[in-house]
């Protein structure tokens, strides 16, 4: 999936900057990358995810069905990327700012996770 080289590579270490191999081999990473791509390209400023409302995502003629992705894995991926502990918290926690370039456009985002990972808010920082 060559497009991953051109969109998001957030959360990667310097050792893993060689072409998106982690994203290509991990459906959760791919799903999270495409989720942000859709948020940016649809000019959405925020979204709330729950285990019951993960969206199906299309990109380049391919579709990733939400029922093929683990909600818990998506939450954990986004928590780690935003500097949060992946373990469920008993309180609302907000991660560090995430900056990324998608389709040549810089955007900043913040992740807020609600108690016991029941829902997650992804919000654009303007």
Number of C-alpha atoms within 10 A of each C-alpha: 12 10 13 17 15 13 19 23 21 17 16 14 9 7 6 13 14 11 15 21 14 16 21 16 11 10 17 24 22 19 22 20 19 20 17 19 20 16 17 19 11 9 10 13 13 16 11 14 19 15 18 11 12 17 15 14 16 14 12 7 5 8 11 17 13 16 13 10 16 14 21 16 15 19 25 19 17 27 24 15 19 21 15 18 13 16 12 18 13 10 11 14 17 18 18 15 16 18 16 18 16 20 12 9 10 10 15 13 19 18 25 21 24 17 14 12 24 15 18 23 16 20 18 20 13 7
